[in-house]
Amino acid sequence: MKKKLSYRDKLIELAYIYNVKEIQDYVKRRKNLTTGQIELILKKNKIIIPKEFKTSFFKENFVKPISKFKSNVVNYKEEKIKDKNRFFRRVENYKHDTSRKVNHGLNNLWRGFGNAGLNFLNVLPKLGTTVFKFFGDLFTDVFNSIYNQQIDQRSARNVIIGFFVVAGVTTAAFVGFNTYKNYDLSKNKLEIKKPELKPKKEVKKPEVKPKKEVKKPEKELKKETKKPEVKPKKEVKKPELKVKRNNVAEVILPDLNLKTETVIQLFKDVDYDLRKVRDEKLVKPIYFTQFPRDLDNLQSVQLKKETFIKIVLPLIVAENEKIVDDREKLKVLIEKKFTSDAEKQWLRQKLLEYKVKKGNLDELLIRMDMIPVSIALAQAAKESGWGTSRFALEGNAIFGQWTWDGQGIAPLKRDGDKNHKILKFPILRASVKAYKNNLNTHKSYLKFREKRKSLRTKNKKITGLALTDTLKNYAQTGSEYTKILNQIITQNRLSDFELVRLVNSVKQVELNS
């Protein structure tokens, strides 16, 4: 006997028949999808639902209200869980604040002890002068009394000789003690100077070696570009990056097909911690050209998310700072009455880049503006599956941009009547630049730019949560897509990175591979 399948089970069975991977993944992860969500995904994949699947009068009037009530209960539970998580976050923040205050108090106490010690050392010279005066006056009085009184010459002579003997012995002992002390100190000084010279000789050697080792693979790669990609794979199998400096100025990692363990170890070597970034609002300019292939193999979801944010955050911040610099330069040129030929050429280039017609500099100023870091991180996480999707690994496509004429990767679930592809990029930073240019130029995101302009005019902060509702056109799901973005931003505290800036530096560090 066949079991009577529910309407939702029939939809899931239909998804398995047409191989809808999105629904299959949700079922494998044991995530509860509503019938409405399954219908939307099927419609998005252009799958027609048979008339036999339509619900009866009983289902429409009784089953659907019950399912809605269940979904409301689930939403209520999720809200309670969110409130609970918020409470725990507040408790953690309170712990951090108390630890900071305790550390501040201990520092103040240590400074107080230091000041007291300095004051005591300042008192010692005054104490010595007073003691010296006391004994000087005492001896002068003794000699005066001896001189005034009539004493036998023998007894007086013995007293004077004894005094000078005692004084000579004490001075000799004092001088010997000081010379012995100075002799020990000189030995210590000589012993300390020796290890200072050794590191200078050892530091020069590793600085010369990377330059020789880095130049060789560049020449070999240029010669072997026409050959098949067999030799680079053998060289890339065992990449070991060693960064001995803690103060990293700028690190541009080559295309080495790094492993996730190597990337995490690199972050530890350069002291790259997201807690520091949230507190200090500074991030080190470490630019990855691709994601590690085995990022999805990490068992810890939190560690996978943190690794993804550490890779993408410097790229987003770097592009934002470049846009802000261009914006400040544009403001200066708008106020100028006369511009040079180089400045006019720069303006022509920017008008073409931001697709502004008729030389409208006011429109160029509206389009030339930053994208909130939280929105960029949330969309990158959503579109690339936290750096684990096929498009992100094969084509460095973080934001899932479509193309019809450029180089791209064809989706597996694409319909026969469609010919779009996912735009492919040589490095990750190129994907970030194209994404920001897309939001700043495409007509679908006009509301996004207008709301950003209104926030500028009102002197309000440009944040991700204030602008997510204007990105309904980015995905076919519309308002549900914006809800997902808000959820990603709040759950992962991405708003903490809004004011993050790059560490001021120009130097580039070469890494051994």
C-alpha positions as CSV (number, residue, x, y, z in Angstrom):
1,M,0.0,0.0,0.0
2,K,1.3,3.4,-1.0
3,K,1.2,6.0,1.7
4,K,-0.7,9.2,0.9
5,L,1.8,11.9,0.5
6,S,1.2,15.4,1.8
7,Y,1.3,18.4,-0.5
8,R,4.7,19.4,0.9
9,D,6.1,15.9,0.4
10,K,4.8,15.9,-3.2
11,L,6.6,19.2,-3.8
12,I,9.9,17.8,-2.4
13,E,9.5,14.7,-4.5
14,L,9.0,17.0,-7.5
15,A,12.2,18.8,-6.6
16,Y,14.1,15.5,-6.5
17,I,12.6,14.5,-10.0
18,Y,13.9,17.8,-11.5
19,N,17.1,17.7,-9.4
20,V,16.6,21.0,-7.7
21,K,19.8,21.0,-5.6
22,E,18.8,24.0,-3.4
23,I,15.9,22.0,-1.9
24,Q,17.9,18.8,-1.7
25,D,20.6,20.6,0.3
26,Y,18.0,22.0,2.7
27,V,16.5,18.5,3.2
28,K,19.9,17.0,3.8
29,R,20.7,19.6,6.4
30,R,17.3,18.9,8.0
31,K,16.1,22.4,7.7
32,N,12.3,22.9,7.7
33,L,11.1,24.6,4.6
34,T,7.5,25.8,4.4
35,T,5.4,24.8,1.4
36,G,5.4,28.4,0.3
37,Q,9.2,28.5,0.3
38,I,9.4,25.3,-1.7
39,E,6.9,26.6,-4.2
40,L,8.9,29.8,-4.7
41,I,12.1,27.8,-5.3
42,L,10.4,25.6,-7.8
43,K,8.9,28.7,-9.6
44,K,12.4,30.3,-9.6
45,N,13.7,27.2,-11.3
46,K,10.8,27.4,-13.9
47,I,9.2,24.1,-12.7
48,I,5.4,24.0,-13.3
49,I,3.5,22.5,-10.4
50,P,0.8,20.0,-11.7
51,K,-2.9,20.8,-11.0
52,E,-3.2,17.5,-9.0
53,F,-0.9,19.1,-6.4
54,K,-3.4,21.9,-5.7
55,T,-4.9,21.8,-2.2
56,S,-8.5,20.9,-1.6
57,F,-11.0,23.1,0.2
58,F,-10.3,21.4,3.5
59,K,-6.6,22.0,3.2
60,E,-7.0,25.7,2.2
61,N,-9.4,26.4,5.1
62,F,-8.0,24.2,7.8
63,V,-4.5,22.9,7.1
64,K,-3.0,26.2,5.9
65,P,-4.1,28.2,9.0
66,I,-2.6,25.4,11.2
67,S,0.6,25.5,9.3
68,K,0.7,29.3,9.6
69,F,0.2,29.0,13.3
70,K,3.1,26.5,13.5
71,S,5.3,28.8,11.5
72,N,4.4,31.7,13.9
73,V,5.3,29.5,16.8
74,V,8.6,28.7,15.2
75,N,9.3,32.3,14.5
76,Y,8.4,33.1,18.2
77,K,10.9,30.5,19.3
78,E,13.6,31.9,17.0
79,E,13.0,35.4,18.4
80,K,13.4,34.1,21.9
81,I,16.6,32.4,20.9
82,K,17.8,35.7,19.4
83,D,17.0,37.6,22.6
84,K,18.8,34.9,24.6
85,N,21.9,35.3,22.3
86,R,21.7,39.1,22.7
87,F,21.7,38.7,26.5
88,F,24.8,36.5,26.3
89,R,26.5,39.0,24.1
90,R,25.8,41.8,26.6
91,V,27.2,39.6,29.4
92,E,30.3,39.0,27.3
93,N,30.7,42.7,26.6
94,Y,30.2,43.4,30.3
95,K,33.0,40.9,31.1
96,H,35.3,42.6,28.6
97,D,34.6,46.0,30.1
98,T,35.2,44.8,33.6
99,S,38.5,43.2,32.6
100,R,39.6,46.5,30.9
101,K,38.7,48.4,34.0
102,V,40.7,46.0,36.2
103,N,43.7,46.2,33.9
104,H,43.5,50.0,34.0
105,G,43.3,50.0,37.8
106,L,46.3,47.7,38.1
107,N,48.3,50.0,35.7
108,N,47.5,53.0,37.8
109,L,48.5,51.1,41.0
110,W,51.8,50.1,39.3
111,R,52.4,53.7,38.3
112,G,51.7,54.8,41.9
113,F,54.3,52.4,43.3
114,G,56.8,53.7,40.7
115,N,56.2,57.3,41.6
116,A,56.6,56.4,45.3
117,G,59.9,54.6,44.6
118,L,61.2,57.6,42.6
119,N,60.3,60.0,45.5
120,F,62.1,57.7,47.9
121,L,65.2,57.8,45.7
122,N,65.0,61.6,45.6
123,V,64.9,61.7,49.4
124,L,68.2,59.7,49.7
125,P,70.6,62.5,48.7
126,K,69.0,64.9,51.2
127,L,69.3,62.3,54.0
128,G,72.9,61.8,53.1
129,T,73.7,65.5,53.4
130,T,72.0,65.7,56.8
131,V,73.9,62.7,58.1
132,F,77.2,64.1,56.8
133,K,76.5,67.5,58.5
134,F,75.6,65.8,61.8
135,F,78.8,63.8,62.0
136,G,80.9,66.8,60.8
137,D,79.5,69.0,63.5
138,L,80.0,66.3,66.0
139,F,83.7,65.8,65.2
140,T,84.4,69.5,65.1
141,D,82.9,69.8,68.6
142,V,85.0,66.9,69.8
143,F,88.2,68.4,68.5
144,N,87.4,71.8,69.9
145,S,86.7,70.3,73.3
146,I,90.0,68.4,73.2
147,Y,91.8,71.6,72.2
148,N,90.3,73.7,74.9
149,Q,90.7,71.3,77.7
150,Q,94.1,70.5,79.2
151,I,94.8,66.8,78.5
152,D,98.0,64.8,78.6
153,Q,99.9,64.8,75.4
154,R,100.2,61.0,75.3
155,S,96.4,60.4,75.7
156,A,95.6,63.1,73.1
157,R,98.1,61.7,70.7
158,N,96.6,58.1,71.1
159,V,93.1,59.4,70.5
160,I,94.1,61.3,67.3
161,I,96.0,58.3,65.9
162,G,93.1,55.9,66.7
163,F,90.7,58.2,64.9
164,F,92.7,58.5,61.8
165,V,93.3,54.7,61.8
166,V,89.5,54.0,62.0
167,A,88.8,56.6,59.3
168,G,91.5,55.1,57.0
169,V,90.2,51.6,57.5
170,T,86.6,52.6,56.8
171,T,87.5,54.5,53.7
172,A,89.7,51.7,52.4
173,A,86.8,49.2,53.0
174,F,84.3,51.6,51.3
175,V,86.6,52.1,48.2
176,G,87.2,48.4,47.9
177,F,83.5,47.6,48.0
178,N,82.8,50.2,45.3
179,T,85.5,48.9,43.0
180,Y,84.3,45.3,43.4
181,K,80.8,46.4,42.6
182,N,81.9,48.3,39.5
183,Y,84.0,45.4,38.4
184,D,81.0,43.0,38.5
185,L,78.9,45.5,36.6
186,S,81.5,46.0,33.9
187,K,81.6,42.2,33.5
188,N,77.8,42.1,33.1
189,K,77.9,44.9,30.5
190,L,80.5,43.1,28.5
191,E,78.4,39.9,28.6
192,I,75.3,41.8,27.5
193,K,76.9,43.4,24.5
194,K,77.9,40.1,22.9
195,P,74.3,38.7,22.2
196,E,73.3,42.1,20.8
197,L,75.8,41.7,17.9
198,K,74.8,38.1,17.0
199,P,71.1,38.8,16.0
200,K,72.3,41.6,13.6
201,K,74.4,39.1,11.7
202,E,71.6,36.5,11.7
203,V,68.9,38.9,10.6
204,K,70.7,40.0,7.4
205,K,70.7,36.4,6.1
206,P,67.0,35.7,5.9
207,E,66.4,39.1,4.3
208,V,68.7,38.2,1.4
209,K,67.4,34.7,0.8
210,P,63.7,35.5,0.1
211,K,64.7,37.9,-2.7
212,K,66.8,35.2,-4.5
213,E,64.1,32.6,-4.0
214,V,61.2,34.8,-5.1
215,K,62.9,36.0,-8.4
216,K,63.5,32.4,-9.6
217,P,59.8,31.2,-9.7
218,E,58.8,34.4,-11.5
219,K,61.2,33.7,-14.4
220,E,60.3,30.1,-14.5
221,L,56.6,30.8,-14.6
222,K,57.0,33.3,-17.5
223,K,58.9,30.6,-19.5
224,E,56.4,27.9,-18.8
225,T,53.2,29.8,-19.5
226,K,52.7,28.0,-22.9
227,K,53.2,24.6,-21.3
228,P,50.3,22.6,-19.7
229,E,49.6,23.2,-16.0
230,V,51.3,20.1,-14.7
231,K,54.5,21.5,-13.2
232,P,52.8,24.4,-11.2
233,K,50.6,21.8,-9.5
234,K,53.6,19.9,-8.3
235,E,55.2,23.0,-6.9
236,V,52.0,24.2,-5.2
237,K,51.3,20.9,-3.4
238,K,53.3,21.8,-0.3
239,P,53.0,25.6,0.3
240,E,54.5,26.7,3.6
241,L,54.3,30.4,4.4
242,K,56.5,31.7,7.2
243,V,56.0,35.2,8.4
244,K,58.4,36.1,11.2
245,R,57.3,39.7,11.5
246,N,54.4,40.8,13.7
247,N,54.1,44.2,12.1
248,V,53.0,43.3,8.6
249,A,52.8,46.3,6.3
250,E,51.2,44.8,3.2
251,V,51.0,41.2,2.2
252,I,49.8,40.1,-1.3
253,L,49.6,36.4,-1.4
254,P,50.3,34.7,-4.8
255,D,48.1,32.1,-6.4
256,L,49.5,29.1,-4.5
257,N,46.3,27.0,-3.9
258,L,46.9,27.4,-0.1
259,K,45.4,25.1,2.4
260,T,43.1,26.3,5.2
261,E,45.6,25.2,7.9
262,T,48.3,27.3,6.2
263,V,46.0,30.3,6.1
264,I,45.0,30.1,9.7
265,Q,48.7,29.7,10.8
266,L,49.5,32.8,8.7
267,F,46.9,34.8,10.6
268,K,48.4,33.7,13.9
269,D,51.9,34.6,12.7
270,V,50.9,38.2,11.8
271,D,48.6,38.5,14.9
272,Y,45.4,39.0,12.8
273,D,42.5,38.7,15.3
274,L,38.9,39.9,14.7
275,R,38.5,40.9,18.3
276,K,41.4,43.4,17.9
277,V,39.9,44.6,14.6
278,R,36.6,45.2,16.3
279,D,38.2,47.1,19.2
280,E,40.9,49.1,17.3
281,K,38.9,49.6,14.0
282,L,42.1,48.7,12.1
283,V,42.9,45.8,9.8
284,K,46.2,44.8,8.2
285,P,46.4,44.9,4.4
286,I,46.6,41.1,3.7
287,Y,45.3,40.5,0.2
288,F,44.5,36.9,-0.9
289,T,44.1,36.2,-4.6
290,Q,41.8,33.2,-4.0
291,F,40.0,31.1,-1.3
292,P,41.6,27.9,0.0
293,R,40.0,24.9,-1.7
294,D,39.4,23.0,1.5
295,L,37.7,25.8,3.4
296,D,34.5,23.8,3.6
297,N,36.3,20.9,5.3
298,L,36.5,22.8,8.6
299,Q,34.2,21.2,11.2
300,S,33.8,24.4,13.2
301,V,31.3,26.7,11.4
302,Q,32.5,29.7,13.5
303,L,36.1,29.2,12.5
304,K,35.1,28.9,8.8
305,K,33.1,32.2,9.0
306,E,36.0,34.0,10.8
307,T,38.5,32.8,8.1
308,F,36.2,34.0,5.4
309,I,35.8,37.4,7.0
310,K,39.5,37.8,7.5
311,I,40.1,37.1,3.8
312,V,37.4,39.4,2.4
313,L,37.5,42.3,4.9
314,P,40.8,43.8,3.8
315,L,39.8,43.7,0.2
316,I,36.5,45.5,0.9
317,V,38.1,48.1,3.1
318,A,40.9,48.8,0.5
319,E,38.4,49.4,-2.3
320,N,36.3,51.7,0.0
321,E,39.3,53.8,0.9
322,K,40.2,54.1,-2.8
323,I,36.7,55.3,-3.6
324,V,36.8,57.8,-0.6
325,D,40.1,59.2,-1.8
326,D,38.7,59.7,-5.3
327,R,35.6,61.3,-3.8
328,E,37.7,63.9,-1.9
329,K,39.7,64.6,-5.0
330,L,36.5,65.1,-7.0
331,K,35.2,67.6,-4.4
332,V,38.4,69.7,-4.8
333,L,38.1,69.7,-8.6
334,I,34.4,70.7,-8.5
335,E,35.3,73.8,-6.5
336,K,38.1,74.7,-8.8
337,K,37.5,77.3,-11.6
338,F,40.4,76.1,-13.8
339,T,41.7,72.5,-14.1
340,S,44.9,71.2,-15.6
341,D,45.1,68.7,-18.5
342,A,45.9,65.9,-16.2
343,E,42.9,66.7,-14.0
344,K,40.6,66.8,-17.0
345,Q,41.9,63.5,-18.1
346,W,41.3,62.0,-14.7
347,L,37.7,63.4,-14.7
348,R,37.1,61.8,-18.2
349,Q,38.3,58.5,-16.9
350,K,36.1,58.6,-13.8
351,L,33.0,59.6,-15.9
352,L,33.6,56.6,-18.1
353,E,34.2,54.3,-15.1
354,Y,31.0,55.3,-13.3
355,K,29.0,55.5,-16.6
356,V,27.9,59.2,-16.1
357,K,26.7,60.9,-19.3
358,K,27.1,64.6,-20.4
359,G,29.9,65.2,-17.9
360,N,27.5,65.6,-15.0
361,L,29.9,66.0,-12.0
362,D,27.1,66.2,-9.4
363,E,25.8,62.7,-10.6
364,L,29.4,61.5,-10.5
365,L,29.7,62.6,-6.9
366,I,26.5,60.7,-6.0
367,R,27.8,57.5,-7.6
368,M,31.4,57.8,-6.3
369,D,30.8,56.7,-2.8
370,M,31.6,53.8,-0.4
371,I,29.6,50.6,0.0
372,P,28.9,49.8,3.7
373,V,31.3,47.0,4.9
374,S,28.5,45.0,6.6
375,I,26.5,44.8,3.4
376,A,29.5,43.8,1.3
377,L,30.4,41.1,3.8
378,A,26.8,39.8,4.1
379,Q,26.3,39.6,0.3
380,A,29.7,38.0,-0.2
381,A,28.8,35.3,2.4
382,K,25.3,34.7,0.9
383,E,26.4,34.6,-2.7
384,S,29.5,32.5,-2.2
385,G,28.4,30.2,0.6
386,W,31.0,31.7,2.9
387,G,33.7,31.1,0.3
388,T,32.9,27.5,-0.5
389,S,30.7,27.7,-3.7
390,R,31.9,26.4,-7.1
391,F,31.9,29.9,-8.6
392,A,34.0,31.3,-5.7
393,L,36.6,28.5,-5.9
394,E,36.8,28.2,-9.7
395,G,36.3,31.8,-10.8
396,N,36.9,34.0,-7.7
397,A,33.2,35.2,-8.0
398,I,32.2,36.3,-4.6
399,F,29.0,38.2,-5.4
400,G,27.5,36.0,-8.1
401,Q,27.3,38.7,-10.9
402,W,25.7,37.6,-14.2
403,T,27.2,38.1,-17.6
404,W,26.1,37.4,-21.2
405,D,29.2,38.4,-23.2
406,G,32.2,38.1,-20.8
407,Q,34.1,35.2,-19.5
408,G,32.1,33.2,-17.0
409,I,31.1,29.9,-15.5
410,A,27.8,28.4,-16.7
411,P,25.4,27.4,-13.8
412,L,24.5,23.7,-13.7
413,K,20.8,24.4,-13.1
414,R,20.5,27.0,-16.0
415,D,17.4,26.6,-18.2
416,G,17.8,25.7,-21.8
417,D,16.4,29.1,-23.0
418,K,18.9,31.1,-21.0
419,N,22.5,31.8,-21.8
420,H,23.8,33.8,-18.8
421,K,27.0,32.9,-16.9
422,I,28.5,33.8,-13.6
423,L,31.2,36.4,-14.2
424,K,34.7,35.1,-13.7
425,F,37.6,37.1,-12.2
426,P,41.4,36.5,-12.1
427,I,41.7,37.5,-8.4
428,L,39.3,38.2,-5.5
429,R,39.9,41.9,-5.4
430,A,38.7,42.3,-9.0
431,S,35.4,40.7,-7.9
432,V,35.1,43.2,-5.1
433,K,35.8,46.1,-7.4
434,A,33.3,44.9,-10.0
435,Y,30.6,44.5,-7.3
436,K,31.1,48.0,-6.0
437,N,31.0,49.4,-9.5
438,N,27.8,47.5,-10.1
439,L,26.0,49.0,-7.1
440,N,27.3,52.5,-8.0
441,T,26.3,52.4,-11.7
442,H,23.4,50.0,-12.5
443,K,19.9,51.4,-12.8
444,S,18.5,48.6,-10.6
445,Y,20.2,50.1,-7.5
446,L,19.1,53.8,-8.0
447,K,17.2,53.6,-4.7
448,F,20.3,52.4,-2.9
449,R,22.3,55.4,-4.2
450,E,19.5,57.9,-3.4
451,K,19.1,56.7,0.2
452,R,22.9,56.8,0.6
453,K,22.9,60.4,-0.6
454,S,20.1,61.4,1.8
455,L,22.1,59.9,4.7
456,R,25.1,62.0,3.5
457,T,23.0,65.2,3.4
458,K,21.6,64.6,6.9
459,N,25.1,63.9,8.3
460,K,24.0,60.4,9.4
461,K,26.2,57.3,9.4
462,I,26.1,55.1,6.3
463,T,25.4,51.7,7.7
464,G,24.4,48.4,6.2
465,L,21.2,47.9,8.1
466,A,20.0,51.3,6.9
467,L,20.4,50.3,3.2
468,T,19.6,46.6,2.9
469,D,15.9,47.3,2.1
470,T,17.0,49.0,-1.2
471,L,18.7,45.8,-2.6
472,K,15.5,43.9,-3.5
473,N,16.5,43.8,-7.1
474,Y,19.8,42.0,-6.4
475,A,18.1,38.6,-6.2
476,Q,14.8,37.1,-7.6
477,T,13.5,36.5,-4.0
478,G,13.2,40.2,-3.4
479,S,12.3,41.2,0.1
480,E,13.2,37.7,1.5
481,Y,16.7,38.3,0.2
482,T,17.0,41.6,2.2
483,K,15.7,39.8,5.3
484,I,18.5,37.2,4.9
485,L,21.1,40.0,4.6
486,N,19.8,41.6,7.8
487,Q,19.9,38.2,9.6
488,I,23.5,37.6,8.5
489,I,24.6,41.1,9.6
490,T,23.0,40.8,13.0
491,Q,24.0,37.2,13.8
492,N,27.7,37.7,12.8
493,R,28.0,41.3,14.3
494,L,29.2,42.6,10.9
495,S,28.1,46.2,11.8
496,D,31.3,46.3,14.1
497,F,33.4,46.5,10.9
498,E,31.7,49.6,9.4
499,L,34.4,52.0,10.6
500,V,37.4,49.7,10.1
501,R,40.3,51.2,8.2
502,L,43.6,49.9,6.8
503,V,46.8,50.2,8.8
504,N,48.8,53.1,7.2
505,S,51.7,51.4,5.4
506,V,53.2,51.2,1.9
507,K,55.9,48.5,2.3
508,Q,55.3,45.0,0.8
509,V,56.4,41.8,2.5
510,E,57.7,38.9,0.4
511,L,56.7,35.4,1.6
512,N,58.6,32.2,1.0
513,S,56.6,29.5,-0.7
